[in-house]
């Protein structure tokens, strides 16, 4: 089975590409989605994560990886695309050690800081189906409503400019360590993310 690891700064289009692959039968695993889902459950892991988040702390790498691992083990027969994982070198090491039976493909989506800020501040997400939009690309009368399900679009707090700049700083600090871990075992396929999604998707399909 294949495991596609999508790396790139916030707003580079990882989520868009992961959703496109999901439509073709890949299992999309998103760290953010898993964390949002787990807090709505009533079990020991959920209670632990809710306590951590309520205290304003980061969820430990081991706990995040346990969520990822559980999702993978429950879907052993599917090709997997990881959206937003790993986020640091420690998580990358955990993934390599665990996913020995997978053909791991690494894609690094490249984008300038200026374009990252431009894209993220324009990003909106459907409250219902979670589809991602860039309001600069939508008709003026559709910038607040999902064209798929008609639900309201919203801007995440972490898509505001001051937060974006800090996220870029964090990404730049972590990506070198991640790449160093992966380069020892896998080819890093760099993709220019400053293009239409369909062009990027075609290139990714050529790679995989």
Residue pairs with C-beta under 8 A, 6 or more apart in sequence:
1 76
1 77
1 78
1 79
1 80
1 101
1 102
1 103
2 79
2 80
2 102
2 103
2 104
2 105
2 208
3 79
3 80
3 81
3 82
3 99
3 102
3 103
3 104
3 105
4 21
4 26
4 79
4 80
4 81
4 82
4 105
4 107
4 204
4 208
5 82
5 85
5 86
5 95
5 104
5 105
5 106
5 107
5 182
6 14
6 17
6 18
6 81
6 82
6 83
6 107
6 109
7 14
7 106
7 107
7 108
7 109
7 175
7 178
7 179
8 14
8 107
8 108
8 109
8 110
8 111
8 193
9 109
9 111
9 113
9 116
9 167
9 168
9 171
9 172
9 175
10 116
10 120
10 158
10 164
10 167
10 168
10 171
11 111
11 115
11 116
11 117
11 119
11 120
11 123
11 164
12 109
12 110
12 111
12 116
12 193
13 109
13 111
13 193
13 197
13 200
14 83
14 84
14 109
15 30
15 83
15 84
15 132
16 132
16 197
17 81
17 109
17 197
17 200
17 201
17 204
18 26
18 28
18 30
18 81
18 83
19 28
19 131
19 132
20 197
20 201
21 28
21 81
21 204
22 28
22 81
25 78
25 79
26 78
26 79
26 80
26 81
27 71
27 75
27 78
27 79
27 80
27 81
28 81
28 83
29 68
29 71
29 72
29 80
29 81
29 82
29 83
29 85
30 83
30 84
30 85
31 64
31 67
31 68
31 83
31 84
31 85
31 87
32 84
33 130
34 67
34 68
34 71
35 49
35 53
35 59
35 64
35 67
38 45
38 46
38 49
38 67
39 46
39 49
39 50
39 53
40 46
45 63
45 66
45 67
48 63
49 59
49 63
52 58
52 59
52 60
52 63
53 59
61 88
61 90
61 91
61 94
62 94
64 85
64 87
64 91
65 91
65 94
65 95
65 98
68 82
68 85
68 95
69 98
72 80
72 98
72 99
80 102
82 95
85 91
85 95
86 92
86 94
86 95
86 178
87 174
87 178
88 174
88 177
88 178
89 174
89 177
89 178
89 180
89 181
92 177
92 178
92 181
92 182
93 181
96 104
96 181
96 182
96 185
104 185
104 186
105 186
105 189
105 207
105 208
106 182
106 186
106 187
106 188
106 189
107 189
107 190
107 191
107 204
107 207
108 179
108 188
108 189
108 190
108 191
109 191
109 193
109 200
110 190
110 191
110 192
110 193
110 194
111 119
111 193
111 194
112 194
113 168
115 194
116 164
116 168
117 161
117 164
117 165
117 168
119 134
120 159
120 161
120 164
121 159
121 160
121 161
121 164
122 134
122 135
122 136
123 132
123 133
123 134
123 135
123 155
123 156
123 159
124 132
124 133
124 134
124 135
124 143
124 144
124 153
124 154
124 155
125 131
125 132
125 133
125 153
125 154
125 155
125 156
126 132
126 133
126 146
126 148
126 149
126 151
126 152
126 153
127 151
127 152
127 153
127 154
128 146
128 149
128 151
129 146
129 148
129 149
129 151
131 146
131 148
131 149
133 146
133 153
135 143
135 153
138 147
143 153
144 152
144 153
145 151
145 152
145 153
146 152
146 153
157 163
158 164
158 167
179 188
182 188
189 207
191 200
191 203
191 204
191 207
192 200
193 200
